[in-house]
């Protein structure tokens, strides 16, 4: 049974070679007639569409397909609960933070330990974790979307939204735990979810703050004292 891209390739080759689709097959990177007397390479076929699309009249030339996969580990959700994933990354975040006399928070050290199952590319995995952790730090310390009383957004540019710069960005140490698992777990969202409570708990151990973004709350406290 042919896939959608294979059917599209056969349609294109049929038009170029001038033979019936039923007479064609795909083999070793070429589209051939069953008799073997005529053929065209996939590279030539795609190049023809790109450089001479008029030649393939009525044929849309994108070789794309949409598929659906349902994991054998998925199960029906019971008791009105929700579950958007079949597996979840497990992580621990530890942060050391200081607050100076002007209530400005500064992260001194940041540690992440993350279990996403088997790691294939450690550098890519580390980049995913660090990137999401930076986002979580922004959410906790700086970022907020503000609206006025009429519901008009006041946060409209990056100058209004508290984006963390290189100056505020801490060095993040990452360690992986590779659990024995039949499937992979998440990497790209964990830091966004784990960083805010980790930072808030660290700040709360110094000063009683229970809201985010912490930088705005602290500076407001400072301006009132």
RAQUIWO-V585537 format. One record per pair of residues at least 6 apart in sequence whose C-alpha atoms are under 6 Angstrom apart, sorted by the first residue. I is the first residue (numbers start at 1). J is the second residue. D is the distance in whole Angstrom. If there is no record, write none. Layout:
BEGIN
I&J&D / I&J&D
END
This chain:
BEGIN
4&65&6 / 5&63&5 / 5&64&6 / 14&20&6 / 14&21&5 / 23&33&5 / 23&34&6 / 24&32&5 / 24&33&4 / 24&34&6 / 25&31&6 / 25&32&5 / 29&42&6 / 30&40&6 / 30&41&4 / 30&42&5 / 31&39&5 / 31&40&5 / 32&38&6 / 32&39&4 / 74&86&6 / 87&185&5 / 88&185&5 / 88&186&6 / 89&115&6 / 89&116&5 / 89&185&5 / 89&186&5 / 90&114&6 / 90&115&5 / 91&113&6 / 91&114&4 / 92&112&6 / 92&113&5 / 93&111&6 / 93&112&5 / 94&110&6 / 94&111&5 / 95&109&6 / 95&110&5 / 96&108&5 / 96&109&5 / 97&106&6 / 97&107&4 / 97&108&5 / 98&105&6 / 98&106&5 / 99&105&4 / 103&218&6 / 110&172&5 / 111&172&6 / 111&173&5 / 112&174&5 / 113&174&6 / 113&175&5 / 113&176&6 / 114&176&5 / 114&177&6 / 115&176&6 / 115&177&5 / 115&178&6 / 116&184&6 / 116&185&4 / 116&186&6 / 117&178&5 / 117&179&5 / 117&181&6 / 117&184&5 / 117&185&6 / 118&178&5 / 128&188&5 / 129&187&6 / 129&188&6 / 132&188&6 / 132&189&6 / 132&191&5 / 132&192&5 / 133&191&4 / 133&192&5 / 133&195&6 / 135&192&6 / 136&191&6 / 136&192&4 / 136&195&5 / 136&196&6 / 137&195&6 / 138&164&6 / 140&196&5 / 140&212&5 / 140&213&5 / 141&213&5 / 141&214&5 / 141&215&5 / 142&162&5 / 142&213&5 / 142&215&6 / 143&161&6 / 143&162&4 / 145&155&5 / 146&153&6 / 146&154&5 / 146&155&6 / 147&153&4 / 147&154&5 / 155&161&6
END
